[in-house]
Amino acid sequence: METAGPLLAMAAVWALFAALRWNTFATWENAQNILLQTVVVGIAALGGTMIIISGGIDLSVGSFIVLVAVTTALAVNALLAHEWSSAAAVCAAAAAGLAVGATSGLSVGAMVIGRLGRVVAPLAVGLALLVAWKWGWGTGRGVAMLVAGGAVAAAAVWADRRLQPPLLLTPFIITLGMWGALRGAAKGLASNAAVYPPSDFKTPLFDFMRLPQAKVDATLLLRPWQWWSPGVWIFLVLALVIAVVLKYTQFGRHVYAIGSNEQTARLCGVHVERAKLKVYALAGLLAGVAGVLQVGFNKLGDPTPGAGYELKVIAGGVIGGASLSGGAGSVLGTVAGALMMTIIDNGC
């Protein structure tokens, strides 16, 4: 029943625009366009809803998406320059983008639970590997950088274990800081310019976010895979998976319990810190999927868009019934909220 309101509101908004512009708005082609335009924000909103249910908030999700998009585009160009095939380059670049999203989410989660050493350690190792790669693995400076990065990581892990109690920070402050840091990282990696693939580059990734070209007739009912773009199907499948996780798994029950009352959940045996870490890591991974699909949608990696994604992701969950105080929310409501915002944009 808690999702009936958002669904009815979405239907009412659609009916309003359909009545005003029936011939152009209420068409199958426009419905496909609305779904396609919802994919990126909708997938990110799935992770954002989990964070909101757990009592947190994420203002950095837009920067996550932009950083993943830039990383994916740069990786594709680098691998193609090393004569990788198009399919292999896209698969490897997409995997790199997902890893960046998950790692960024894990870093935010580690800061939320007060374990800063878990953030410093992987960052030190990653920076050391990057610099050593540029300087040369076999050179003296490269080896010295690897040793220094390992030493810093070991010291960070040791300090993290010795620091009791952990240094707790509020999600609002952490994600606001990460919003600027990740956005700056994306602009720095891309030299503040869009990253274009080669002009003759062809990949199925671009087809994932392209409107289907299937002829609309009675036989279309027998071809459901052609109803919508592949990106829409990815969105719907991920929504189903997250809904099952939240409703039917122990982890999902823990997420609701933490958002309802964190101290009570802790007294009931819930490992609060571990659950929060999983929530932010999963949200980062979903933002990574959204970033990879953003590359397919724009056919480039651009560090400048996504400034309003944070508010859209949060609004999608809240419109769908999620409570900013935690403990309430649903995937179906979030999907309805994200669709409602796209319908309003499209209709206007």
HELIX and SHEET records of a PDB file:
HELIX    1   1 ALA A    4  LEU A   20  1                                  17    
HELIX    2   2 TRP A   22  PHE A   25  1                                   4    
HELIX    3   3 TRP A   28  ILE A   53  1                                  26    
HELIX    4   4 VAL A   61  ALA A   81  1                                  21    
HELIX    5   5 SER A   86  VAL A  112  1                                  27    
HELIX    6   6 GLY A  117  TRP A  135  1                                  19    
HELIX    7   7 GLY A  140  ARG A  162  1                                  23    
HELIX    8   8 PRO A  171  LEU A  189  1                                  19    
HELIX    9   9 PRO A  204  PHE A  208  1                                   5    
HELIX   10  10 ALA A  218  LEU A  222  5                                   5    
HELIX   11  11 PRO A  224  GLN A  226  5                                   3    
HELIX   12  12 PRO A  230  TYR A  248  1                                  19    
HELIX   13  13 GLN A  250  SER A  260  1                                  11    
HELIX   14  14 GLU A  262  LEU A  267  1                                   6    
HELIX   15  15 VAL A  272  ASN A  298  1                                  27    
HELIX   16  16 TYR A  309  ILE A  319  1                                  11    
HELIX   17  17 VAL A  331  GLY A  347  1                                  17    
END                                                                             
